[in-house]
Structures are given as C-alpha cells and as structure tokens.
C-alpha cells in the first residue's frame, strides 16, 4: 500500500506472507503530524487504532479517531490518515487473501 513518506506498512498475515490465509492482517504506522497518501482499495478495509489519535478523511467525511476505535472503510473509498502529535499505529484487515489492488493520489482530501 502507498503511504508516502508519512509512515510504513507491514503485513502480518496473508498477502503472500507465510501460510495461505483468507484474510490480510497488518499494521500501518503514521508519523506524528503526518498524513498518509490518499488511497483507495478495491476491497473494504477494517482498521483498529492501537495507539495515537488523529483524523481519517474519506471522500464523504472527516472524522477524529483515538486508540481503541475501529474504522470501516468501504471499497473504492478514497481515504487518508492524519496523525495528531504522536504516532498512530493501526491494525488493518482486508477480507481477501492478498492485498487488494490499491490506487494512490498525490494530493490529500480537504
């Protein structure tokens, strides 16, 4: 997945890592004060905020989140994650055996 220079992504299960799995599970990290690249996936995504707080911006809303929140991102929805003043770590799940096709834009939503 494309995060730009704002953070990193690591697949923990599925996606061609280790044993075959019907799901992809991973962790996304966004650096303090940074915003991820604007992306859209062909599949829905569920994210659980492990640490930090910030905002998720999609093509239909901007909403704050904090550790302990769960976020559902619909398939084909453009979205970006912005971390507040501490790093954000999110556990993400795709209901597919591989990371779904993902498109990226250079600019973020406002």
FENTADA-V779965 format. One record per residue. RES is the residue in one letter. SS is DSSP state (H for helix, E for strand, - for the rest). Layout:
BEGIN
{{RES/SS} {RES/SS}}
END
This chain:
BEGIN
{{X/-} {X/-} {X/-} {X/H} {X/H} {X/H} {X/E} {X/E} {X/E} {X/E} {X/E} {X/E} {X/E} {X/E} {X/-} {X/-} {X/E} {X/-} {X/-} {X/-} {X/-} {X/-} {X/-} {X/E} {X/E} {X/E} {X/E} {X/E} {X/E} {X/E} {X/-} {X/-} {X/-} {X/-} {X/E} {X/-} {X/-} {X/E} {X/E} {X/E} {X/E} {X/-} {X/-} {X/-} {X/E} {X/E} {X/E} {X/E} {X/E} {X/E} {X/E} {X/-} {X/E} {X/E} {X/E} {X/E} {X/E} {X/E} {X/-} {X/-} {X/-} {X/E} {X/E} {X/E} {X/E} {X/E} {X/-} {X/-} {X/-} {X/E} {X/E} {X/E} {X/E} {X/-} {X/-} {X/-} {X/-} {X/-} {X/E} {X/E} {X/E} {X/E} {X/E} {X/-} {X/-} {X/-} {X/-} {X/E} {X/E} {X/E} {X/E} {X/E} {X/E} {X/E} {X/-} {X/-} {X/-} {X/-} {X/-} {X/-} {X/-} {X/E} {X/E} {X/E} {X/E} {X/-} {X/-} {X/-} {X/-} {X/-}}
END
